[in-house]
């Protein structure tokens, strides 16, 4: 089972066992929650990744007006791509391994000696590296929209199924003779992934089968899956001094209600306005007239903005500082 680089996955409801393989050897075997894996992936700040990717993309431009490409240029692009994948792996093992596996698979090609061959492979490498940026936005959009619908079926019918083409993929699997969960003898189905999008889309589909809710925490601004059917507004992430949003937020909410603060209203407006900008940009298909704001830039902004809101409500940031901060971030 460990002859190919990538991730092998066995699923049981929201639980999964994944075997991460690099260079043909097992790196790590761990048990995960599918919902936590999905939402956790959306919390990584990939704004620097996006900048590096743009530099790599620029390296794929032809050397002259004729469209010449050199082997040195190709080597530079492929080395930079592998280095970027390894950089991701330092903080996000699964994604880093998937990116490197995708790039290595593209590098295993038959060179016909033409510039066109080098150009095509470099273009495919950039596409493979761009997958996390596009996929994260789509997954965030679908998960965020779940809270807008009263029922799971309505969410699927209105939001997910109209774009069903995105989910029509091949998910290769094999049968092994033991259970990855228990290591006991058993015929088990194991799925294999060697690229970013297929892995996380598969997790999304398995999550959708569970018919769970997804909410946005008003305190930290991040998505979470409620642990029960009881009314839950806030998540269990540790926010400050070992206390979670669920512990801190009610007190902050009382302050918010008492203040009727125009600065807090502006913060909420800026949050909604910027997300709408993301939607317009992501759906613009290269239209230069649309103001740029990528999903990863928005997520970086939201993390900073929610932290400033918390400091302001706790009295650790003045109204003037908070007002300036909102405008600064909102203009980026």
Buried (B, 14 or more C-beta within 10 A) or exposed (E): EBEBBBBBBBBEEBEBBBBBBBEEEEBEEEEBBBBEBBBEBBEBEBBEBBEBBEEBBEBBEEEEEEEEBEEEBBEBBBEBBBEBBEBBBEEBBBBBBBBBBBBBBBBEEEEEEEBEBBBEBBBBBBEBBBBBBBBBBBBBBBBBBBEEBEEBEEBBEEBBEEEEEEEEEEEEBEEBEEBBBEEEEEEBEBBBBBBBBBBBBBBBBBBBEEEBBBBBBBBBBBBBBBEEEEEBBBBBBEBBEEEBBBBBBEEBBEBBEEEEBEBBEBBEEBBEEBBEBBBBBBEEEEEEEBEEBBBBBBBBBBBBBBBBBBBBBEEEBEEEEBBEBBEEBBEE
